[in-house]
């Protein structure tokens, strides 16, 4: 059961699935069509832009430790 649930959650978290679902919703909703199309294009742009991805990844990385800041000398990495 957990295997199928994990595959379903993995599928639903994909940005392309959200993009397609928003476009389908825009197709069937005439009042919100323009706004939903703009949101889907914005979503696609954010998740496919490498610069934005690298900046967000950089926020989670720890800063590098300089070699001079190490107190012990190690023979192997």
C-alpha positions in Angstrom: 0.0 0.0 0.0 2.8 2.4 0.9 4.5 1.8 -2.4 1.4 2.8 -4.4 0.9 5.8 -2.2 4.5 7.0 -2.7 4.2 6.6 -6.4 0.9 8.6 -6.5 2.4 11.4 -4.3 5.5 11.5 -6.5 3.4 11.9 -9.6 1.2 14.6 -8.0 4.3 16.7 -7.0 5.7 16.9 -10.5 5.5 20.5 -11.8 4.5 19.3 -15.3 1.4 17.7 -13.8 0.4 20.9 -12.1 1.0 22.8 -15.4 -1.2 20.4 -17.3 -3.9 20.4 -14.6 -4.1 24.2 -14.6 -4.3 24.3 -18.4 -7.1 21.7 -18.3 -8.9 23.8 -15.7 -8.5 26.9 -17.8 -10.0 25.0 -20.8 -13.2 24.2 -18.8 -13.5 27.5 -16.9 -14.3 30.4 -19.1 -14.4 33.1 -16.4 -10.9 32.3 -15.1 -9.3 31.3 -18.4 -6.9 34.2 -18.8 -5.8 34.1 -15.2 -5.2 30.4 -15.2 -3.2 30.5 -18.4 -1.0 33.2 -17.0 -0.5 31.1 -13.8 0.4 28.0 -15.8 2.9 29.9 -17.9 4.4 31.5 -14.8 4.6 28.1 -13.1 6.3 26.5 -16.1 8.8 29.4 -16.3 9.7 29.2 -12.6 10.2 25.4 -12.6 12.2 25.4 -15.9 14.5 28.3 -15.3 17.9 27.1 -14.3 19.0 30.4 -12.7 16.1 30.3 -10.3 16.8 26.7 -9.5 20.4 27.3 -8.7 19.6 30.4 -6.6 17.1 28.3 -4.5 19.6 25.5 -4.2 22.3 27.9 -3.0 20.1 29.0 -0.1 20.1 25.4 1.3 23.8 24.7 0.8 26.3 25.2 3.7 29.1 27.6 3.1 32.4 26.0 2.2 35.0 25.6 4.9 38.4 27.1 4.1 41.4 24.8 4.4 43.1 27.3 6.8 40.1 27.0 9.2 40.6 23.3 9.8 42.4 22.5 13.0 43.4 18.9 12.4 45.5 17.6 9.5 43.9 14.6 7.8 45.8 12.2 5.7 42.8 11.1 3.6 39.5 12.5 2.7 
